[in-house]
Amino acid sequence: MTSQAISTPEPSASPPSRWGVFANAAYTVILIATSVSAVGAAMFDTASSWLMTSLNPNPLMVSAVQVATMGPMFLLTIPAGALADVVDPRRLLIAAQVWVAVVGAAFAAVVSLHLETPTALLTATFLLGAAGALAAPAWQIITPVLVPRSQLASAIAFDNAGYNVSRALGPAFGGVAISAISIKLPFWVYCATSLVLLAALVWWREPRRARETLPAERLVSAMSAGLRYARYNRDLDATLIRAVAFFFFASAYWALMPLLARAQMHDAPELYGLLMGMLGFGSIVGSLTLRTLQARLGPDLSAALGTVGTMLALALFALARTPEVALVASFVAGASWIIVMTTMFVSAQVVLPDWVRGRGLAIFLTAFFGAMTLGSALWGEVANLRGIPFALALAAAGAGSAMLLTWRWKLQAGAALDLEPAMHWRAPCFMQRLEDDEGPILTITEFRIDPGDSGQFVALMQEIGNERMRDGAYAWNVYHDPDDPGRFVETYHVHSLLELKYRAQRETKADALIEERINQFLKEPSRTSYLIASKRRRRGW
């Protein structure tokens, strides 16, 4: 569970409990249930990857398990983010969890009847990945609903700790279960743990939210708004570029880990489980040091340190011929992974206002899963052609090169921005009654400035243009009058009156500060007018 602000009633003020965040019963139950479910999911992942090495040990097929897991995340997370912003996230999570339980039980039955095939395994993995894609953005919204704002940081820390512990224990349990009992056991455990989480979601009742004053956005327009916001947010773009550059190369050891244990070291499933468990243990240690690292190094150097650690881990994996070297590599990889992942996630989180947070984080997750999907497919093919050590060494070199090439894009550059709604202007009221879906609407604003300030004015207007486009406008431009050098006109379109109303609520205090800077150039107050597209009448016969 990760954080997204949401309009909920703030709990009444009361003395802090000695139990801290665990005094919130709903949070405690959901945390326990998600941690238990994460153990089952880790056992499923371990068993499915190991099963593929038995069904078809070709590196391309083994890496295809990772592709089938990440592929639907890449394809579906953006529409899921729009859904999370416009529908009840609890109901969305319940629906996704029911799907997980049904698909998980069906595949566990297939394995128990000894009917498993590579196609069946990849199909089940893809369907479960689709459910995870639909649920991922909704989980971003849940934590702020479960705890008061003052305890949000503690809640997120415990979420991460619970997940990391589960990911450390699950693979080890999975490896032991496969070796000592049967390959089918981890799949049935996964079904049971998914039912635990489903029961917790059904039990929980989300607090009543403040009633919205505007109609909910439609799914397609909500997706378009999220994509448009990402396109014109330079700080989010920088995070996406850095994320793709890292995760594409880091995906190599995730995709090839089963073959490291089976082909490169000729060992049993217990070693694979231990390697995956050591990844989880390393992530726990990395998360404990993250706050100190970020305070001393800042986000960019912290991410660089994590990238160097990943390069070292990839090199050790390539050289590993004994379990000891591979276990050290797994620990380093896990610690480095959590440092980079958390730094990137926070960098995306801090530049997103509430109204688009679910969609913005979905776009970040899409970039993450897309890089992991394409990377897994590529490294599987390279390993198939040139061998596992070559693929891992090439990924290590690529990670270093990508870090240097993308260094100019800075992380968390917008952390100091105030993204609370400004609410300093309202959508206009017209004498003629208009329906919400009427449009397009053209907004025209005229400015009078000193001609000597035109260079600075136009540069600042470009920033305002980005803000307009982020908040719902299209076809923005600023024009100057060649016969009157001090006269400038800004124009932009919105699709409908409803979009104009949305834009009034989306503008942040940081945006308002930029607009206030325009006032220092004005010789007289600006004037704004609105024009609406005339409807064409159809000719009768």
NORNOR-V797734 format. One line per field, one symbol per residue. ss: DSSP state (H for helix, E for strand, C for the rest). phi: phi as a letter, one per 30 degrees, with the letter a starting at -180 (. if undefined). psi: psi as a letter, one per 30 degrees, with the letter a starting at -180 (. if undefined). A space follows every 10 residues. Layout:
ss->???
phi->???
psi->???
This chain:
ss->CCCCCCCECC CCCCCCCCCH HHHCHHHHHH HHHHHHHHHH HHHHHHHHHH HHHHHCCCHH HHHHHHHHHH HHHHHHHHHH HHHHHHCCHH HHHHHHHHHH HHHHHHHHHH HHCCCCCHHH HHHHHHHHHH HHHHHHHHHH HHHHHHCCHH HHHHHHHHHH HHHHHHHHHH HHHHHHHHHH CCCCHHHHHH HHHHHHHHHH HHHCCCCCEC CCCCCCCCHH HHHHHHHHHH HCCHHHHHHH HHHHHHHHHH HHHHHHHHHH HHHHCCCCHH HHHHHHHHHH HHHHHHHHHH HHHHHHHHHH HHHHHHHHHH HHHHHHHHHC CCHHHHHHHH HHHHHHHHHH HHHHHHHHHC CCCHHHHHHH HHHHHHHHHH HHHHHHHHHH HHHHHHCHHH HHHHHHHHHH HHHHHCCCCC CCCCCCCCCC ECCCCCCCCC CCCCCCCCCC EEEEEEEEEC HHHHHHHHHH HHHHHHHHHH CCCEEEEEEE ECCEEEEEEE EEEECCHHHH HHHHHHCEHH HHHHHHHHHH HEEEEEEEEE EECCCCCCCC C
phi->.bcbdbdbdd eddadddddi dddddddddd dddddddddd ddddeddddd dddddadeed dddddddddd eddddcdddd dddddcbddd dddddddddd dddddddddd dddicdbedd dddddddddd dddddedddd ddedddbded cddddddded ddddddddde dddddddddd badddeddde dddddddddd ddddcdedcd dddcdddded dddddddddd dccdddeddd dddddddedd dddddceede ddcdbhcdde dddddddded ddddddddcd ddddddcidd dddddddddd ddddddedcd bbeddddddd ddddddeddd dddddddddd ccdedbdddd dddddddddd dddddddddd dddddcjded dddddddddd dddddcdddc chdcdddccd edhcbcddcc dddbddcdld cccbbcbcbd edcddddddd dddddddedd ckdbhdabbb cdcbeccbbc bacbdadddd dedddddcdd dddddddded cddaedbcbb bcdddddddd d
psi->klkkkljlkk kkklkklffb fffjeeeeee eeeeeeeeee eeeeeeeeee eefeejgkee eeffeeefef efeeefeeee eeefffljfe eeeeeeeeee eeeeeeeeee eeghgkleee eeeeeeeeee eeeefeeeff feefffllef geeeeeeeee eeeeeefeee eeeeeeeeef dlffeeeeee eeeeeeeeee eeekjklklk kkfllkklee eeeeeeeeee egjeeeeeee eeeeeefeef fefeegeefe eeefghllfe eeeeeeeeee eeeeeeeffe eeeeeeflee eeeeeeeeee eeeeeeeefk fleeeeeeee eeeeeeeeee eeeeeeeeef gklefgeeee eeeeeeeeee eeeeeeeefe eeeeefleee eeeeeeeeee eeeefgffjk khfgffkjgk kehfllklkl ekkklfgkal kkkkkkkjlk ffgeeeeeee feeeeeeeee gfllhklkll jffifgkkkk klklfleeee eeeeffklee eeeeeefeff fkflklkklk kkkkkkkkkl .
